Amino acid sequence: MWVAGGDRPGLGPVDVVVNPATEEPLAEVPSATPGQVDQAVAAARAALPGWRRTPAAERGELLHGVAAWLRGHGDELGRLMALEGGKPLVENTDEVGWTANAFSYYAELGRHERGRVIPSVEDGQLALVLKEPVGVVATIVPWNYPLLLLAWKVAPALAAGNTVVVKPSPYTPLATLRLAEAFADLPDGVVNLVTGGAEVGEAMVVHPGTSLVAFTGSVATGQRIGALCASQVKRTHLELGGKDAFIVCDDVDLEVAAPGAAWAAYLNAGQVCTSAERFYVLEPVFDEFVDRLVAVTKGLRLGDPLDPATDVGPMVAEAQRARVEGQLDGAVREGARVLAGGDHGGRERGWFLAPTVVVDVDDSMDLLTTETFGPVAPVQRVGSLDEAIARANALPYGLGANVYTRRMDYMLRCMDELEAGTVWFNDPLTDNDAGPFGGMKMSGNARELGPEGLEAFRETKHVHLDARAERKPWWYPYGQQG
């Protein structure tokens, strides 16, 4: 682990990190004990006064240094993430680049402003709105994008003057631990990395020394975190699950829409919070769209994530694959048909699941109502855009939505009516460092990226200043007021 500027061995139970493509062990990673979580939080709290008073320009330069380190270690980190997480190598090297960009973006945004001056209620006064760090941020990062989703939290938190304690997933801790070197130039205790599972995360959540909990993961875990924080009135920053809709209108070029749909459904073996998991296709183009999607799906190469020719790697763990297979089996029992995939792609080892197209599905199936987090594309026909929007909005999730159309009137309707934090038209799953990311409804209560991502890690203080220090005519006693 990395605590107070130095390496620390975990003293708790050991987690074995396994290569999901081969099922072979990669490393043994001891967890933090409760006492070591205390040490990490204490280190972050001790570093907070100095870090929050470090000039924003200096903090920015240090964050630029983290970005430069990431860019210089892209190949190493990409390979390490492919081994521990199973994403194809190209997706991991892209992730490193995106991670570096997030640190660069907040290095500059953090020095842009610290609040604003507002009009005073009287002449001779000064009224300010100051933005200050929240304090120590407990950061709990998932396994699907271990560096990128770390950066989306840690970069703005540091830019705002907070200190952090970070816990990666026990599935994918190795690349995160390698980042300790990237943070070595920061003052001791500003960034602390601890390892372990749910019990370590819960210790961070309930610790009285943490001021805010930033978490990406399932709705159920987010609800648990929210309940634990409520007793302390502790702030939460929750990015939770999704069941994103993908609407295909009847005016599109299906040579573009079908590959776009495959990308949205199967990227990282479908293990993306914004994966397209419900496809609503207008009747006139349904049959041709399905045929084209099946053709694209069957042409994808399932295999070793280190092979440059691989399109889709394994799922991260056997339990994750079993959960998706359970949803598929249930849908088939209820009448769904699998037109492509649904098996292990001929792979005897590794947690592979071939990209899958399913039709004859309906909204009563778990496959259509509960987050899947696997490479499955269930496709339904709809009679109108009205029906597609209504079905898209029917679930309690509201993370993202995709729409393929060239009609401006369709775009205007969807951007206004879809209940989702991000709506992509004709370009699925594209993020923008300057554009806020997050969900509506049960998909979360915060935003990452953009100025909103910085604001999430700042506290607001109103300062009312009257330099004259004069007695006011409206003070007591009221009877002497003229």
C-alpha positions in Angstrom: 0.0 0.0 0.0 1.0 3.7 -0.1 0.4 5.6 3.1 2.0 8.9 4.3 4.4 9.0 1.3 5.8 5.4 1.8 5.2 1.8 1.0 3.3 -0.2 3.6 2.6 -3.9 3.6 -1.0 -4.8 4.2 -1.4 -6.8 7.4 -4.9 -8.2 6.8 -6.3 -11.1 4.8 -4.7 -11.9 1.4 -6.6 -11.4 -1.9 -5.3 -13.4 -4.9 -5.4 -11.4 -8.1 -6.3 -13.7 -11.0 -5.8 -13.3 -14.7 -9.4 -13.6 -16.1 -8.1 -14.8 -19.5 -6.1 -17.8 -18.1 -7.5 -18.2 -14.5 -3.9 -18.2 -13.3 -2.9 -16.2 -10.2 -1.0 -13.0 -10.8 -0.3 -11.7 -7.4 -1.2 -11.9 -3.7 -2.2 -8.6 -2.2 -2.7 -8.3 1.5 -5.6 -6.2 2.7 -5.4 -3.3 5.1 -6.4 -3.9 8.7 -8.8 -1.5 10.5 -5.7 0.0 12.2 -4.1 0.6 8.8 -7.2 2.4 7.5 -6.9 4.6 10.6 -3.3 5.3 9.7 -4.2 6.2 6.1 -7.0 8.6 7.2 -4.7 10.1 9.8 -2.0 10.7 7.2 -4.5 12.4 4.9 -5.9 14.6 7.7 -2.4 15.6 8.8 -1.6 16.6 5.2 -4.8 18.5 4.7 -3.8 21.9 6.2 -0.7 22.2 4.2 -2.2 21.0 0.9 -5.3 23.2 1.1 -3.0 26.2 1.5 -0.7 25.2 -1.3 -1.2 27.8 -4.1 -3.5 26.4 -6.8 -0.8 26.9 -9.4 1.6 24.7 -7.5 -1.1 22.1 -7.0 -1.7 22.3 -10.8 2.0 21.7 -11.6 2.0 18.6 -9.4 -1.1 17.3 -11.1 0.6 17.9 -14.5 3.4 15.9 -13.2 1.1 13.0 -12.5 -0.3 13.3 -16.0 3.3 13.2 -17.4 4.1 10.1 -15.4 1.0 8.4 -16.7 1.9 9.2 -20.3 5.4 7.9 -19.8 4.2 4.6 -18.4 1.3 3.9 -20.8 2.5 0.7 -22.2 3.4 -0.8 -18.8 0.1 0.2 -17.2 -1.9 -0.9 -20.2 -0.4 -4.4 -20.1 -0.8 -4.6 -16.3 -4.5 -3.7 -16.6 -5.0 -6.2 -19.5 -3.6 -9.0 -17.3 -5.6 -8.2 -14.2 -8.9 -6.9 -15.7 -9.2 -8.6 -19.1 -9.9 -5.6 -21.3 -8.1 -5.7 -24.7 -4.7 -4.0 -24.6 -5.8 -1.2 -26.9 -8.7 -0.3 -24.6 -6.3 -0.2 -21.6 -3.7 2.0 -23.3 -6.5 4.3 -24.3 -7.6 4.4 -20.6 -4.2 5.5 -19.5 -4.3 8.4 -22.0 -7.7 9.4 -20.8 -6.6 9.2 -17.2 -3.6 11.5 -17.9 -6.0 13.9 -19.7 -8.2 14.1 -16.6 -5.3 15.1 -14.4 -4.2 17.7 -17.0 -7.7 19.1 -17.2 -8.1 19.6 -13.5 -4.6 20.9 -13.1 -5.7 23.9 -15.1 -9.4 24.1 -13.9 -8.3 24.1 -10.2 -6.4 27.3 -10.7 -9.2 29.1 -12.6 -11.2 30.5 -9.7 -11.9 30.2 -6.0 -15.3 31.6 -5.8 -16.9 34.9 -6.7 -17.7 38.4 -5.5 -21.4 39.2 -5.1 -23.2 42.5 -4.7 -23.2 43.9 -1.2 -26.3 44.8 0.6 -24.8 48.2 1.7 -22.2 50.6 0.4 -18.8 50.0 1.9 -19.1 46.3 2.3 -17.6 43.3 0.5 -19.5 40.1 0.0 -17.6 37.0 -1.2 -18.5 33.4 -2.0 -15.5 31.2 -1.3 -14.9 27.7 -2.4 -13.0 25.5 0.0 -12.0 21.8 0.1 -14.4 19.5 1.8 -11.6 17.6 3.7 -10.5 14.0 3.4 -12.1 12.2 0.5 -12.6 8.4 0.8 -12.4 7.2 -2.8 -13.7 3.7 -3.7 -12.9 2.7 -7.3 -14.4 -0.2 -9.3 -12.6 -2.8 -11.4 -13.8 -2.0 -14.9 -11.8 1.3 -15.4 -9.5 1.3 -12.4 -7.3 4.2 -13.4 -9.8 6.4 -15.3 -12.5 6.3 -12.6 -9.8 7.0 -10.0 -8.8 10.1 -11.9 -12.3 11.3 -12.3 -12.5 11.5 -8.5 -8.9 12.1 -7.3 -7.9 14.7 -9.9 -10.7 17.2 -9.0 -10.5 16.4 -5.3 -6.8 17.3 -5.3 -7.3 20.3 -7.5 -9.8 21.6 -5.0 -7.4 21.2 -2.1 -8.6 18.0 -0.6 -6.5 15.0 0.4 -7.6 11.4 -0.4 -7.6 7.8 0.7 -8.1 5.5 -2.3 -9.2 1.9 -2.3 -9.1 -0.1 -5.6 -11.2 -3.2 -6.3 -9.6 -6.4 -5.0 -10.0 -7.7 -8.6 -7.8 -5.0 -10.1 -5.4 -3.4 -7.5 -2.1 -3.8 -9.3 -2.2 -0.9 -11.7 -3.5 1.4 -9.0 -0.7 0.4 -6.6 1.8 1.1 -9.4 0.4 4.7 -9.4 2.1 5.3 -6.1 5.2 6.4 -8.0 3.1 9.0 -9.9 2.1 10.5 -6.6 5.6 10.4 -5.0 6.3 14.1 -5.7 3.2 15.2 -3.8 3.5 16.0 -0.1 3.4 13.0 2.1 -0.2 12.0 3.0 -1.9 13.9 0.3 -2.7 10.6 -1.6 -2.9 7.3 0.2 -3.6 3.9 -1.4 -5.0 1.1 0.7 -6.1 -2.4 -0.5 -8.9 -4.8 0.4 -12.6 -5.6 -0.1 -15.9 -4.4 1.2 -14.8 -4.4 4.8 -12.0 -2.0 4.1 -14.3 0.2 2.1 -16.8 0.3 4.9 -14.1 1.2 7.4 -13.3 4.2 5.2 -17.0 5.1 4.8 -17.8 5.2 8.5 -14.4 6.6 9.7 -15.0 10.0 11.4 -11.9 11.4 9.8 -13.3 11.1 6.2 -15.4 14.0 5.0 -16.9 12.8 1.8 -17.2 9.3 0.2 -16.8 9.1 -3.6 -17.9 5.8 -5.0 -18.6 4.2 -8.4 -20.4 0.8 -8.3 -23.7 -0.9 -7.9 -26.9 0.7 -6.7 -27.1 -1.7 -3.8 -23.6 -0.8 -2.5 -24.4 2.9 -3.1 -27.5 2.6 -1.0 -25.5 1.0 1.8 -22.9 3.8 1.7 -25.7 6.4 1.8 -27.2 4.8 4.8 -23.9 4.6 6.6 -23.1 8.2 5.9 -26.5 9.5 6.9 -25.8 9.1 10.6 -22.8 11.5 10.3 -24.5 13.7 7.7 -21.4 12.9 5.6 -21.5 13.9 2.0 -21.6 11.3 -0.7 -20.6 11.3 -4.3 -22.3 8.3 -5.8 -22.0 7.1 -9.4 -24.2 4.0 -9.6 -25.6 1.5 -12.0 -27.4 1.9 -15.3 -29.6 0.1 -17.8 -29.0 2.3 -20.8 -31.4 2.4 -23.7 -30.3 2.5 -27.3 -32.9 3.9 -29.7 -32.6 3.2 -33.4 -34.9 5.4 -35.5 -36.2 4.6 -38.9 -34.2 7.2 -40.8 -30.7 6.0 -40.0 -27.9 4.4 -42.1 -27.9 0.9 -40.7 -24.3 0.4 -41.9 -23.4 2.9 -39.3 -26.0 2.1 -36.6 -25.3 -1.6 -36.3 -21.5 -1.3 -35.7 -22.2 1.6 -33.3 -24.7 -0.6 -31.4 -22.1 -3.4 -31.2 -19.5 -1.0 -29.8 -22.0 0.3 -27.2 -23.0 -3.2 -26.1 -19.7 -5.0 -26.1 -17.0 -2.5 -25.2 -15.0 -4.0 -22.3 -17.2 -7.2 -22.6 -20.2 -5.0 -21.7 -18.7 -4.2 -18.4 -19.3 -0.4 -18.7 -21.8 1.5 -16.5 -23.0 3.2 -19.7 -23.2 0.0 -21.8 -26.2 -0.2 -24.0 -28.4 -2.9 -22.4 -31.8 -2.3 -24.0 -32.2 -1.8 -27.8 -35.5 -0.2 -29.0 -35.6 -0.3 -32.8 -38.4 1.2 -34.8 -40.5 -1.3 -36.8 -39.5 -0.3 -40.3 -35.8 -1.1 -39.8 -36.0 -3.7 -37.1 -35.4 -6.8 -39.2 -32.5 -5.3 -41.2 -30.9 -3.9 -38.0 -31.0 -7.2 -36.3 -29.5 -9.0 -39.3 -26.7 -6.4 -39.4 -26.1 -6.5 -35.7 -25.9 -10.3 -35.7 -23.4 -10.2 -38.6 -21.2 -7.6 -36.8 -21.4 -9.6 -33.6 -20.4 -12.9 -35.2 -17.4 -11.2 -36.8 -15.9 -10.0 -33.5 -12.9 -11.8 -32.2 -13.0 -13.2 -28.6 -9.6 -13.9 -27.1 -6.4 -13.0 -25.3 -6.5 -9.3 -24.3 -2.8 -9.0 -25.0 -3.4 -10.1 -28.7 -3.7 -6.9 -30.8 -6.3 -8.7 -32.9 -8.7 -9.3 -30.0 -11.9 -7.3 -30.0 -13.5 -8.6 -26.8 -11.7 -10.1 -23.8 -12.9 -12.1 -20.9 -15.2 -10.9 -18.1 -13.4 -9.9 -15.0 -14.4 -12.9 -12.8 -16.3 -16.1 -12.8 -19.0 -14.8 -10.6 -19.6 -11.9 -13.0 -20.0 -14.2 -15.9 -22.3 -16.6 -14.0 -24.6 -13.7 -13.1 -24.9 -12.7 -16.8 -25.4 -16.3 -17.9 -28.2 -16.6 -15.3 -30.0 -13.6 -16.8 -29.7 -15.1 -20.3 -30.9 -18.5 -19.2 -33.9 -16.9 -17.5 -34.8 -14.9 -20.6 -34.6 -18.0 -22.8 -36.8 -20.0 -20.5 -39.4 -17.2 -20.8 -39.3 -17.3 -24.7 -36.3 -15.2 -25.8 -34.1 -16.4 -28.7 -30.3 -16.1 -28.9 -29.3 -15.2 -32.4 -25.5 -14.9 -31.8 -23.2 -15.8 -28.9 -24.4 -16.9 -25.5 -21.6 -19.4 -25.1 -17.9 -19.3 -24.1 -16.7 -18.9 -27.7 -14.9 -22.2 -27.7 -12.6 -21.1 -24.9 -12.0 -23.8 -22.3 -10.1 -21.5 -19.8 -10.8 -18.0 -18.8 -14.1 -16.2 -18.0 -15.1 -15.6 -21.6 -18.7 -15.0 -22.8 -19.2 -14.5 -26.5 -21.0 -11.3 -27.5 -24.7 -12.1 -27.6 -27.7 -10.8 -29.5 -31.1 -11.7 -28.0 -34.6 -11.1 -29.5 -38.2 -11.9 -28.5 -37.6 -10.2 -25.2 -40.0 -8.2 -23.1 -40.1 -5.9 -20.2 -41.0 -8.6 -17.7 -37.6 -10.3 -18.0 -34.8 -9.6 -15.6 -32.6 -9.2 -18.7 -34.5 -6.0 -19.6 -35.0 -4.6 -16.1 -31.8 -5.3 -14.1 -28.3 -4.1 -14.9 -26.5 -6.9 -16.8 -22.9 -5.7 -17.0 -22.0 -8.2 -19.7 -21.7 -8.5 -23.5 -25.4 -8.9 -24.2 -27.6 -6.9 -26.6 -31.4 -7.5 -26.1 -33.3 -6.0 -29.1 -37.0 -5.1 -29.0 -39.1 -3.7 -31.8 -41.2 -0.6 -31.1 -43.9 1.1 -33.1 -42.9 4.7 -32.6 -40.4 7.1 -31.1 -43.0 7.8 -28.4 -43.0 4.2 -27.4 -39.2 4.1 -27.4 -38.9 7.1 -25.2 -41.5 5.8 -22.8 -39.8 2.4 -22.5 -36.4 4.0 -22.1 -37.8 6.1 -19.2 -39.7 3.3 -17.5 -36.9 2.0 -15.3 -35.5 3.6 -12.1 -32.1 4.1 -13.8 -31.1 7.2 -15.6 -27.4 7.1 -16.4 -27.1 7.4 -20.2 -29.0 6.9 -23.4 -28.1 6.5 -27.1 -30.1 7.6 -30.1 -29.4 7.0 -33.8 -31.2 9.4 -36.0 -30.5 12.1 -38.6 -33.8 14.0 -37.9 -33.4 17.2 -35.9 -36.9 17.0 -34.6 -36.2 13.5 -33.2 -33.0 14.8 -31.6 -34.8 17.8 -30.0 -37.5 15.5 -28.6 -35.0 12.9 -27.2 -32.7 15.5 -25.7 -35.6 17.0 -23.9 -37.6 13.9 -22.9 -35.0 11.2 -22.1 -34.3 10.9 -18.4 -30.6 10.3 -18.5 -27.5 12.2 -17.4 -25.9 11.9 -20.8 -27.7 11.5 -24.2 -25.5 10.5 -27.1 -26.6 11.0 -30.7 -24.9 8.8 -33.3 -21.7 8.5 -31.3 -22.1 6.2 -28.3 -20.2 6.2 -25.1 -17.9 9.2 -25.9 -16.8 11.2 -22.8 -15.6 14.8 -22.7 -13.4 16.0 -19.8 -15.3 19.3 -19.9 -18.7 17.7 -20.0 -20.3 16.5 -16.7 -20.9 12.8 -16.4 -23.4 11.2 -14.0 -26.9 9.8 -13.6 -30.4 10.7 -12.8 -32.8 8.8 -10.5 -31.2 5.7 -8.9 -28.1 6.0 -11.1 -26.4 8.5 -8.8 -26.4 11.8 -7.0 -23.4 13.6 -8.4 -21.5 14.6 -11.5 -17.9 13.9 -12.5 -15.9 15.8 -15.1 -16.3 19.4 -16.1 -16.6 22.3 -13.7 -19.4 20.3 -12.0 -16.8 17.6 -11.2 -14.6 20.1 -9.3 -17.6 21.6 -7.5 -18.5 18.2 -6.1 -15.4 18.3 -4.0 -15.7 21.9 -2.7 -17.5 23.4 0.2 -19.2 26.8 -0.1 -18.6 29.7 2.4 -20.3 33.1 2.3 -18.1 35.9 3.7 -19.8 39.2 4.6 -17.2 41.9 5.3 -17.8 45.4 6.6 -14.5 47.2 7.3 -16.1 50.2 9.1 -17.1 48.3 12.3 -19.8 50.9 13.0 -22.9 50.5 15.1 -26.0 49.8 12.9 -29.1 51.8 13.4 -31.4 48.7 13.3 -29.8 47.1 16.3 -31.4 47.1 19.8 -33.1 48.8 21.4 -35.9 49.1 18.9 -37.6 51.9 20.7 -34.7 54.3 19.9 -34.8 53.7 16.2 -35.8 56.9 14.3 
